[in-house]
Amino acid sequence: MSAQLIDTVAEVLELSGAAVERNGEYLEALVPESVSKVLHTPELARLYFNPEQSKQDGELVTFQSDFVDRLLALVQGTGNYAHLTLRDLYLKQSTKSAAEQRFQVLNGLGHALDAMERILSYAQFNFKYTAVSDEKKDGLVSVIVNEQTLAEVSDMAAQLDWVESVETARHADLPAQPFQAIYAVACRSTETMIRRELAEFHKSLNRRLQRDLDRLAEYYDSLAAEIRRKIARRGLEGKEREDEESRIRATALELERKITDQREKYAMKINVQPVNLMRLFMPVMVVNYEVRFRKAVREIPLVWNPLTKDFEAPACQGCACGIHHFYICEDKLHAVCADCFKCENCGRNVCRACHDKKCPKCGLEHSRNPQ
């Protein structure tokens, strides 16, 4: 069971006034009477998180267990949304020259104009997922998006526990993007994270599926082979031969039906639900980066993040992937990655931020939409 679940349950219990002690794969908690009534547990509760180690003297806790529902009822209306301001962070001063080394305009010119300290806001989304096949796997993923630039910077989450913060809101120094755009980036990143977390689970499903398909093929092939031997051994002709050959065809059809059943059995269905949102306000260094294409000019804010101690990769305006080397489109000066700067059908330069459905040069629809 994910350590995240154990840590989360322990933290919620402690915040509710319980004294919690962790012992390997289970928790022991001395729970206040008011809390024990909501959770339906004794005041001295033992919670197991590994089905193989659970015992009758406690309760097994999984993401799908009744205990989690009761725990959510305990914190209903709290923790869904919060503001934090991060303080006392080191800000690198030589970011102007560093930006010119880190970023490159592939079809134009780029130049760092100035660098200054700014307060920016970040949205940290937490999502719960459940993958169901012949087995079930669940977990939590956390995504952080810069609300001004739409850069995905989830790597900074690992450093949040080491930073001084206060629960207070303030205004960012730059305007935020529309929430729909921020949430869309979070959802795309969440999908990528979940696929990565489920990679081994998916491989395991495929191995078992292939094992069962091989067994089915071996069994039905042996039936068909036995019928053919019978035809040859008896020298069947006419209607008798037709009847046996009909059995072979029926065997092949039955095999196809069984294969379809097995594929449906091992098909993986994934349900994702948002859990909560935390908005982080943090001092950063922002470099105004001027890009030129022919006579056209625009500025792109490049953010040096004090938690990751690196520049955040700006979001490609075609697919939202992070970019350090990018192209500038001729029409609207969109900053796009190499994949979003070329039509995959005709190979000519086409900005996918301007033309996300079909290529204006060859007229063919793009085989993929920007992700």
C-alpha positions as CSV (number, residue, x, y, z in Angstrom):
1,M,0.0,0.0,0.0
2,S,1.3,3.5,-0.8
3,A,3.2,5.2,1.9
4,Q,1.2,8.3,1.0
5,L,-1.9,6.8,2.4
6,I,-0.3,5.9,5.7
7,D,1.2,9.3,6.0
8,T,-2.0,11.0,5.1
9,V,-4.1,9.1,7.6
10,A,-1.5,9.7,10.3
11,E,-1.5,13.4,9.6
12,V,-5.3,13.8,9.5
13,L,-5.6,11.9,12.8
14,E,-2.9,14.1,14.4
15,L,-4.6,17.2,13.2
16,S,-7.8,15.9,14.7
17,G,-6.2,15.6,18.1
18,A,-5.1,11.9,18.1
19,A,-1.8,10.7,19.4
20,V,-0.4,8.5,16.6
21,E,2.5,6.0,16.6
22,R,3.7,4.3,13.4
23,N,4.8,0.7,13.7
24,G,6.0,-0.6,10.3
25,E,2.9,-1.3,8.2
26,Y,0.3,-0.2,10.7
27,L,-0.7,2.8,12.9
28,E,-1.7,2.9,16.5
29,A,-3.8,5.9,17.5
30,L,-5.2,7.2,20.7
31,V,-8.3,8.9,19.3
32,P,-10.5,11.5,21.1
33,E,-14.0,10.4,21.8
34,S,-15.6,12.8,19.4
35,V,-13.3,11.6,16.6
36,S,-13.8,7.9,17.4
37,K,-17.6,8.4,17.1
38,V,-17.2,9.7,13.5
39,L,-14.6,7.1,12.5
40,H,-16.5,4.2,14.3
41,T,-13.2,3.1,15.9
42,P,-12.3,2.3,19.5
43,E,-10.4,5.1,21.3
44,L,-7.3,3.0,21.0
45,A,-7.3,2.1,17.3
46,R,-5.0,0.0,15.2
47,L,-5.0,0.5,11.5
48,Y,-3.4,-1.8,9.0
49,F,-2.5,-0.9,5.4
50,N,-1.2,-4.2,4.1
51,P,-3.8,-6.9,3.5
52,E,-1.2,-9.6,4.1
53,Q,-0.4,-8.2,7.6
54,S,-3.8,-7.1,8.8
55,K,-5.2,-8.8,11.9
56,Q,-8.5,-9.0,13.7
57,D,-7.4,-6.5,16.4
58,G,-7.5,-3.7,13.9
59,E,-9.0,-2.4,10.7
60,L,-7.6,-2.7,7.1
61,V,-7.4,0.7,5.4
62,T,-7.2,1.0,1.6
63,F,-8.2,3.8,-0.7
64,Q,-11.5,2.1,-1.3
65,S,-12.3,1.1,2.3
66,D,-15.1,2.5,4.4
67,F,-12.6,4.0,6.8
68,V,-11.4,6.4,4.1
69,D,-15.0,7.5,3.5
70,R,-15.4,8.1,7.3
71,L,-12.1,9.9,7.4
72,L,-13.3,12.2,4.6
73,A,-16.5,12.8,6.6
74,L,-14.3,13.9,9.5
75,V,-12.5,16.5,7.5
76,Q,-15.5,17.4,5.3
77,G,-15.2,21.1,4.3
78,T,-11.6,21.5,5.5
79,G,-8.5,21.0,3.4
80,N,-10.2,21.4,0.1
81,Y,-8.5,24.7,-0.7
82,A,-5.7,26.6,1.0
83,H,-3.3,29.5,0.5
84,L,0.4,29.3,1.5
85,T,3.1,32.0,1.2
86,L,6.6,30.7,1.1
87,R,9.3,32.8,2.8
88,D,13.1,33.3,3.2
89,L,14.1,31.7,-0.1
90,Y,17.5,32.4,-1.7
91,L,17.1,34.1,-5.1
92,K,19.9,33.9,-7.6
93,Q,21.0,37.3,-8.9
94,S,22.9,36.3,-12.1
95,T,19.8,35.0,-13.8
96,K,20.0,37.3,-16.8
97,S,23.2,35.8,-18.2
98,A,22.1,32.3,-17.1
99,A,18.9,32.6,-19.1
100,E,20.8,33.4,-22.3
101,Q,22.8,30.2,-21.9
102,R,19.7,28.1,-20.9
103,F,17.3,29.1,-23.7
104,Q,17.6,29.3,-27.4
105,V,15.3,30.6,-30.2
106,L,15.8,28.1,-33.1
107,N,14.6,30.3,-35.9
108,G,15.2,33.8,-34.5
109,L,17.1,35.8,-31.9
110,G,16.7,35.8,-28.1
111,H,18.1,38.3,-25.7
112,A,17.6,38.7,-21.9
113,L,16.6,42.3,-21.2
114,D,16.5,42.5,-17.4
115,A,15.9,40.3,-14.3
116,M,13.9,41.3,-11.2
117,E,12.3,39.7,-8.1
118,R,8.6,38.9,-8.4
119,I,6.0,37.2,-6.3
120,L,4.2,34.5,-8.4
121,S,1.4,32.1,-7.6
122,Y,1.5,28.3,-8.1
123,A,-1.5,25.9,-8.1
124,Q,-0.8,22.5,-6.5
125,F,-3.5,20.0,-7.5
126,N,-3.8,16.6,-5.8
127,F,-5.6,13.9,-7.6
128,K,-6.7,10.4,-6.6
129,Y,-6.8,7.6,-9.2
130,T,-8.1,4.1,-9.2
131,A,-7.1,1.6,-12.0
132,V,-9.4,-1.4,-12.2
133,S,-8.8,-4.6,-14.3
134,D,-8.8,-8.1,-12.9
135,E,-7.0,-6.4,-10.0
136,K,-7.2,-2.9,-8.6
137,K,-4.5,-0.3,-8.0
138,D,-4.9,3.1,-6.6
139,G,-2.8,6.1,-5.6
140,L,-2.4,9.9,-5.4
141,V,-0.5,12.2,-7.7
142,S,0.4,15.9,-7.2
143,V,0.9,18.4,-9.9
144,I,2.1,22.0,-9.6
145,V,1.5,24.6,-12.3
146,N,2.8,28.2,-12.5
147,E,-0.4,30.2,-12.8
148,Q,1.3,33.0,-14.8
149,T,3.4,31.0,-17.3
150,L,1.5,27.6,-17.3
151,A,4.8,25.9,-16.7
152,E,4.5,22.5,-15.0
153,V,6.9,22.4,-12.1
154,S,5.9,19.5,-9.9
155,D,9.6,18.8,-9.0
156,M,9.4,21.7,-6.5
157,A,6.9,19.6,-4.4
158,A,9.8,17.6,-2.9
159,Q,11.2,20.8,-1.4
160,L,8.1,22.2,0.2
161,D,8.5,20.4,3.5
162,W,11.8,22.2,4.0
163,V,10.5,25.7,3.4
164,E,9.1,28.1,5.9
165,S,5.5,29.0,5.0
166,V,2.5,30.8,6.5
167,E,-1.2,30.2,5.7
168,T,-2.0,33.5,4.1
169,A,-3.0,34.7,0.7
170,R,-1.5,37.6,-1.3
171,H,-1.5,38.9,-4.8
172,A,0.9,37.8,-7.5
173,D,2.9,40.5,-9.3
174,L,2.0,39.2,-12.7
175,P,-1.6,38.4,-14.0
176,A,-2.6,34.7,-13.8
177,Q,-3.8,32.7,-16.8
178,P,-7.5,31.7,-16.8
179,F,-8.2,28.9,-14.4
180,Q,-9.5,26.6,-17.2
181,A,-6.1,26.8,-18.9
182,I,-4.2,26.1,-15.6
183,Y,-6.5,23.1,-14.8
184,A,-6.0,21.8,-18.4
185,V,-2.2,21.8,-17.9
186,A,-2.7,20.0,-14.5
187,C,-4.9,17.3,-16.1
188,R,-2.5,16.7,-18.9
189,S,0.4,16.4,-16.5
190,T,-1.7,14.1,-14.2
191,E,-2.4,11.8,-17.1
192,T,1.3,11.5,-17.8
193,M,2.2,10.8,-14.2
194,I,-0.5,8.2,-13.8
195,R,0.6,6.4,-16.9
196,R,4.1,6.4,-15.6
197,E,3.0,5.1,-12.1
198,L,0.9,2.4,-13.8
199,A,3.5,1.2,-16.2
200,E,4.6,-1.8,-14.2
201,F,0.9,-2.6,-13.4
202,H,0.1,-2.5,-17.1
203,K,3.0,-4.7,-18.0
204,S,1.9,-7.2,-15.4
205,L,-1.6,-7.2,-16.9
206,N,-0.2,-7.7,-20.4
207,R,1.9,-10.6,-19.3
208,R,-1.0,-12.4,-17.7
209,L,-3.2,-11.6,-20.7
210,Q,-0.6,-13.1,-23.0
211,R,-0.2,-16.1,-20.8
212,D,-4.0,-16.8,-20.9
213,L,-4.2,-16.2,-24.6
214,D,-1.3,-18.6,-25.2
215,R,-3.2,-21.3,-23.1
216,L,-6.4,-20.7,-25.0
217,A,-4.6,-20.9,-28.4
218,E,-2.8,-24.1,-27.4
219,Y,-6.1,-25.7,-26.2
220,Y,-8.2,-24.8,-29.2
221,D,-5.4,-25.5,-31.7
222,S,-5.1,-29.0,-30.1
223,L,-8.9,-29.5,-30.6
224,A,-8.7,-28.5,-34.2
225,A,-5.6,-30.7,-34.8
226,E,-7.4,-33.7,-33.2
227,I,-10.4,-33.1,-35.6
228,R,-8.0,-33.0,-38.6
229,R,-6.3,-36.2,-37.5
230,K,-9.7,-37.8,-37.2
231,I,-10.6,-36.8,-40.8
232,A,-7.3,-38.2,-42.1
233,R,-7.4,-41.3,-40.0
234,R,-10.9,-42.3,-41.1
235,G,-10.6,-40.9,-44.6
236,L,-13.8,-39.0,-44.2
237,E,-15.5,-37.6,-47.3
238,G,-18.8,-36.0,-48.2
239,K,-21.2,-34.9,-45.5
240,E,-19.1,-36.5,-42.7
241,R,-16.0,-34.5,-43.8
242,E,-18.1,-31.3,-44.0
243,D,-19.5,-31.9,-40.5
244,E,-16.0,-32.3,-39.0
245,E,-14.7,-29.2,-40.9
246,S,-17.7,-27.3,-39.6
247,R,-16.5,-28.3,-36.1
248,I,-13.1,-26.8,-36.9
249,R,-14.6,-23.5,-37.9
250,A,-16.8,-23.5,-34.8
251,T,-13.6,-24.1,-32.7
252,A,-12.0,-21.1,-34.4
253,L,-15.0,-18.9,-33.7
254,E,-15.1,-20.1,-30.1
255,L,-11.4,-19.2,-29.7
256,E,-12.1,-15.7,-31.0
257,R,-14.9,-15.2,-28.5
258,K,-12.7,-16.4,-25.7
259,I,-9.9,-14.1,-26.7
260,T,-12.4,-11.2,-26.7
261,D,-13.5,-12.2,-23.2
262,Q,-10.0,-12.2,-22.0
263,R,-9.1,-8.9,-23.5
264,E,-12.2,-7.4,-21.8
265,K,-11.2,-9.0,-18.5
266,Y,-7.7,-7.4,-18.5
267,A,-8.8,-4.1,-20.0
268,M,-7.8,-1.3,-17.6
269,K,-10.3,1.4,-16.6
270,I,-8.9,4.4,-14.8
271,N,-11.0,6.8,-12.7
272,V,-9.4,10.1,-11.6
273,Q,-10.9,12.5,-9.1
274,P,-9.5,15.9,-7.8
275,V,-8.9,15.9,-4.1
276,N,-7.9,19.4,-3.2
277,L,-6.0,22.5,-4.4
278,M,-3.4,24.6,-2.6
279,R,-2.2,27.9,-4.0
280,L,1.4,28.8,-3.2
281,F,2.8,32.3,-3.4
282,M,6.5,32.4,-3.8
283,P,9.3,34.9,-4.5
284,V,11.1,34.1,-7.8
285,M,13.5,35.8,-10.2
286,V,11.8,36.7,-13.5
287,V,13.9,37.4,-16.6
288,N,12.2,39.4,-19.4
289,Y,13.4,37.5,-22.5
290,E,13.0,39.3,-25.8
291,V,12.6,37.1,-28.9
292,R,12.8,38.5,-32.5
293,F,11.6,36.9,-35.7
294,R,12.4,39.2,-38.7
295,K,11.0,42.5,-37.6
296,A,8.5,41.2,-35.0
297,V,9.3,41.3,-31.3
298,R,7.7,39.9,-28.2
299,E,8.8,39.3,-24.6
300,I,8.6,36.0,-22.7
301,P,8.9,35.8,-18.9
302,L,11.5,33.2,-17.8
303,V,11.2,32.2,-14.2
304,W,14.1,31.0,-12.0
305,N,12.6,28.9,-9.3
306,P,14.4,29.0,-5.9
307,L,13.1,25.6,-4.9
308,T,14.3,23.7,-7.9
309,K,17.3,26.1,-8.3
310,D,16.7,26.1,-12.0
311,F,14.7,27.9,-14.7
312,E,11.2,26.6,-15.2
313,A,10.6,25.3,-18.7
314,P,8.0,27.6,-20.4
315,A,5.0,25.8,-21.8
316,C,4.9,25.2,-25.6
317,Q,1.8,27.1,-26.8
318,G,0.9,24.2,-29.0
319,C,1.1,21.2,-26.7
320,A,2.0,22.7,-23.3
321,C,5.1,20.6,-23.0
322,G,8.1,22.2,-21.3
323,I,10.6,23.8,-23.8
324,H,14.1,25.4,-23.5
325,H,14.8,25.5,-27.2
326,F,11.9,26.6,-29.3
327,Y,10.6,28.1,-32.6
328,I,8.7,31.3,-33.0
329,C,5.8,31.3,-35.4
330,E,5.6,33.9,-38.1
331,D,2.0,35.0,-37.6
332,K,1.5,35.5,-33.9
333,L,5.0,34.8,-32.5
334,H,3.8,31.7,-30.5
335,A,6.7,29.9,-28.8
336,V,6.4,26.2,-29.9
337,C,8.4,23.0,-29.7
338,A,9.8,21.3,-32.8
339,D,6.8,18.9,-33.0
340,C,4.3,21.8,-33.0
341,F,6.2,23.7,-35.6
342,K,5.9,21.2,-38.4
343,C,3.0,19.4,-40.2
344,E,3.5,15.7,-39.8
345,N,1.7,15.1,-43.2
346,C,3.6,17.4,-45.5
347,G,6.6,18.3,-43.4
348,R,6.3,22.1,-43.9
349,N,6.5,24.6,-41.1
350,V,3.1,25.1,-39.5
351,C,2.4,26.5,-36.1
352,R,0.1,24.1,-34.2
353,A,-0.9,26.9,-31.8
354,C,-2.4,28.8,-34.8
355,H,-3.7,25.7,-36.7
356,D,-4.5,23.0,-34.2
357,K,-7.0,21.1,-36.4
358,K,-5.5,20.9,-39.9
359,C,-2.5,22.1,-41.9
360,P,-3.3,25.2,-44.0
361,K,-0.7,24.3,-46.6
362,C,-1.6,20.7,-47.4
363,G,-5.2,20.8,-46.1
364,L,-4.9,17.5,-44.2
365,E,-6.1,17.1,-40.6
366,H,-3.4,16.6,-38.0
367,S,-3.2,13.0,-36.8
368,R,-2.7,14.1,-33.2
369,N,-4.1,17.0,-31.3
370,P,-1.7,19.0,-29.1
371,Q,-1.4,17.2,-25.8
